[in-house]
Each structure stands twice: as C-alpha cells, then as structure tokens.
C-alpha cells in the first residue's frame, strides 16, 4: 500500500489514479507528522439483489375487464 502527502498527491494525480484503477490502495497523509486522512481504493460495483415484494406479495391480483383501445383514443386521451 502506497502513501502520499497532499502535495505529492496533487503532483502525481494521473499516475496515482492509474495505480488505483489497477487495484492498488493509496493512503493520503497530511502535515509534517503525516497524519493519515484518507484512503483511496478501487471502486467495486455492489452486487445487485432482487427485492422481495414483501408481506402483501400474494394477497391480491389485477384484472382488466373489456380493455380495448385503438391508437386514436390513446392519443386523444379519451
């Protein structure tokens, strides 16, 4: 894991971003005593989960009666 001061980070920003996108983690430090202030790591997209419908999932149904519409009535809004 590499560490940089804020000044070094400003100077080497494109190089640091390339190394982070390659999978490395970078620590940003501040001041003469080099206090750690930030951790820069590669972005990983969280896994997409399917959401359950909940407690009312199987309690209702939807039915359409006599549903007919042609293009003119759809466009007219009638």
Secondary structure by P-SEA (a helix, b strand, c coil): cccccaaaaaaaaaaaaaaaaabbbbbbbbcccccccbbbbbbbbcbbbbbccccccccbbbbbccccccaaaaaacc
